[in-house]
Amino acid sequence: MKKQHVNKERAPIYEMMQEMKDKAYSSFHVPGHKKGQAYTESGGAGFLQDVLQADLTEITGTDDLHHPEGVIREAQALAADCFGAEESFFLVGGSTSGNIALILAVCSKPGDLLIVQRNVHKSVIHGLMLAGAKAVFIQPEPDPVSGLAVAPSAETVTAALAAYPQAKGVLVTMPNYYGMGSDLAPLAEACHQHGVPLLVDEAHGAHYGQHPRLPGSALASGADGVVQSTHKMLAALTMGAMLHVQGPRIDRGLLRQRLAMVQSSSPSYPIMGSLDLARRLLHVQGAGAFTAGLAAVDALVRGLAELPRFKLLHPQGQQPQDAAGAASAGSTAQAAIRPAAAAYTTQDPFKVVIYDDTGVLSGYELQERLEAYGCVPEMSDDRYVVLVYSLGSTEEDTRHLLDALRHITVEKADAQRSADASPAAESRHSVQAEAEKDLSLTGASSLPKSKGSPAEFSTWNILAQATVSEPIPFGLQPIPAEDTERVPLQDCADRTAAEMIIPYPPGIPLLYPGERITEDTAARLRVLSNAGAKCQGAADPNLLTIMVYKKNRKQGSHL
Ligand SMILES: Cc1ncc(COP(=O)(O)O)c(C=O)c1O
């Protein structure tokens, strides 16, 4: 596509919305709230009134996301320039809609095969189901120090492509929920040698490549189709996301059609306007947009140095450093020689992953304590708490967090006493024993033990059952009730799942229907059940039982 003159200062959708807001006219079009008029008699819509005023639809001058010729087309072109894409598409249904559309475009016929990292977000599994595609799952690399799974290695991708030359593409997630990543360029090269696209779910990396302290973007590494949740790590409204493409390997016409299938025909203008604003902020301010947010992170790193109980996760051999240091986690990562055993070389400085080094508090418990002090983390697992910073964070936020951590440190003695006596501790200890047994089964028992760690792995650390799986057919056919039965969790190992179990967050299905339940997965389910984790998809909300296929029942294309 020919590059046109770019005026970064413009925000075409937002400017149009401003004009429409100031324009006096009578609405004879949807939405029915008529710029909020519907609520005036009932006392107004409170703080939502401004949103209602901005809530437009496809009328003269507002353009059409499904056939953009005006402000939306201009805004998307500006986004492509900002993020380094040939073409960018605005998404009003989050990265979820981008992942689904991308899979539907690349796997255009039922039975088409896609090579997929196993620990993907549920939207990828749903995309496979909608496409009627076959997936060859590949194993992500577990990081031996943290015990967390990152992305598959280039060797695994190459082996899968060699075994399945009919594959239509490869899909990986980078970075993971913890902000961990590795170099995607060798994966892109492997794909391109086979003439297929590399698709990257970069939901957590919309800011990548925009500051020297941040890891490079998937597009810069050569990925062909990239999905980013602009609402997660940048500043768009929730559900605002983008799909970026470059190169000849993705059929853009088909992609447009697929996007039109999965996105509303009445896309939200507040969301699209916020995408335009989020892009403008970045485009105009450049790396400077992150100065305050990074200063807030640096203040936390300095503060944590005085709180030895709480440690930060960072790539092996690298220390987190602030702007005054030689380099940050991100830039060190770019330049680092990858340690032999490290599964990740980049850490998003904005994803601050902490853990209690005394092992007294699990990640879940530390999150609970933090919330009691008014600091709300993004998520936790048995060991870690993920704290999300962004360009919107302030040093005041950090002061609040450090105060909370100081209080929790003082609580240590009490926590130690109650932890030793509580049923949760007992169950944690038995879980640890099981975990150790399971890890020895999966060959991961060489993981270094951390002091008092409640379990040696993350519950979200899903590995494929083989480095490269057999092709697994996906589809939309419901599983006949007579083919399934409910079994207690302790009896589910070696059975075949008949429901999807999705701990949330992070929304990575631990099981999909038709997947064999290994000892390892059964142990993880018990950890989740004991911890009272929230699981979507499970028929039993308490996860004491699980739906499995009856023995000897044929498994069809999975739900
Ligand atoms: C890796 C990953 N991909 C995709 C998504 C879906 O993103 P969205 O919430 O923008 O639809 C998520 C959401 O958490 C995610 O973690």
The ligand as a Gaussian input file, in Angstrom:
#p B3LYP/6-31G(d) Opt

LIG

0 1
 C       -3.427000     -13.716000      25.611000
 C       -4.783000     -13.134000      25.434000
 N       -5.320000     -13.102000      24.206000
 C       -6.530000     -12.584000      23.968000
 C       -7.272000     -12.070000      24.990000
 C       -8.621000     -11.498000      24.704000
 O       -8.525000     -10.127000      24.768000
 P       -9.792000      -9.155000      24.869000
 O      -10.180000      -9.139000      26.299000
 O       -9.261000      -7.859000      24.372000
 O      -10.850000      -9.704000      23.997000
 C       -6.762000     -12.081000      26.308000
 C       -7.551000     -11.541000      27.419000
 O       -7.191000     -11.561000      28.551000
 C       -5.484000     -12.628000      26.526000
 O       -4.951000     -12.689000      27.754000

